[in-house]
Amino acid sequence: MFVDSPGKLGIPTLISVSHSTIKICYEPPANSDKVLIYMTKYRKDGETEWQAMPETTSLTETVTGLDQNSFYEITVSAKYDGGQWGPPSDPIRVKTDSSTAGKCCLWIVGL
């Protein structure tokens, strides 16, 4: 049975960004031996509803199908062996590229 409180993950780290994708990674919480799966959620600036990615055991996630030249918030939660979801991480806010031309410029804006 799950005894420890679910841990909050740290803010996701940006790996890469394009006009339609954002790739992040995240560190497991302190009690990661109790983690079964992770879930990444994202939303475009101005939207209130979070979109959920499929659950995964990976410590990286690629969010696809995004609008170009737009800001997104991304957060991650962990599900523990007792079936309980931990609190979501603080979000990272990232802007997708403005064109499909393979720019080498990243926009990371703190909250």
Order of alpha helices (4+ residues) and beta strands (2+ residues): beta-beta-beta-beta-beta-beta-beta-beta
